[in-house]
Amino acid sequence: MRRFFHYGLLFLCLMAAQVFAQNEQTGSIEGLDQDNGYVTISGTRYGFSDRVTQVYLKDRLIGPEKMDVGMVVRFTLDANGTLARVELIGPDAMLRVLEQN
């Protein structure tokens, strides 16, 4: 019985880790229409809101106006499918320009 309990607990932990890993996604920005409330990342259109979406560069909060087509991002969504957190992670040349300005 004890062994069964341990396996069950291990299974639950693995399932929880998988759920959390699925919340964070990575992709490339292919289209920006922030005025109309969406951003296209790797072929999927996601909701965007100036009030909800936070954009980061190396753990520093920056404005969403810094996002550009061609950037690689790591992102999470809120319960409504709106971009909640966007972290700019590439390409290096584009990130260097942002860091210099």
Secondary structure, 3 states (H helix, E strand, C coil): CHHHHHHHHHHHHHHHHHHHHHHCEEEEEEEEEHHHCEEEECCEEEECCCCCCEEEECCEEECHHHCCCCCEEEEEECCCCEEEEEEEEECHHHHHHHHHC
